């Protein structure tokens, strides 16, 4: 072999390990890149599969997508509101219904920060007891006499507890309507475009007996109604 050629070959020997090392690094990088890509694709597929039912969606995807919300139909934030239950058409359960529905709506309004405050229920009871012409007062007068900025007026049309099968069988249902009247003007300020907002709620058929059982059913019914009545007064997620 020509001495010159031998010298050139020998000079290339130190470069061979470096080239092999670079090749190994390149291959490793390629393998890592492929593994990362596969993992990302697999994770994305799993998230799509779980998007409707699992916690993974809520942890990884949910925070990235703003949840659609419905604005309040009427803003009573900062106002002192009188909750007035008109149950004059009812006979049985009226006192319990009046108290429970008032307290449940008050709690719901304040928990949602939908009002500044509500007129204390004990004050409302005393007011009812001391007014000889209660039925003759307008909604505006009710608000003014109780130092309220607005009156959330709720008329309960029907309250059904007993099932037609007879005593011990319950098929509870409540219907009625609500509206908000400004104490200063006496004008209805909510709902807009209609005289009142109807509501209706029912509970599953059940069996039981005794006054305590009936009171428990009535409380559940009032809780459900309070959620429905208060919903238009604060921004909330879309209801499916």
Secondary structure, 3 states (H helix, E strand, C coil): CCHHHHHHHHHHHHHHHHHHHHHHHHHHHHHHHHHHHHHHHHHHHHHHHHCCCCHHHHHHHHHHCCCCEECCCCCEEEEEEEEEEECCCCCCCHHHHHHHHHHHHHHHHHHCCCEEEECCHHHHHHHHHHCCCHHHCCHHHHHHHCCCCEEEEEEEEEEEEECCCCCCEEEEEEEEEEEEEECCCCCEEECCCCCCEEEEEECCCEECCCHHHHHHHHHHHHHHHHHHHHHHHCCEECCC
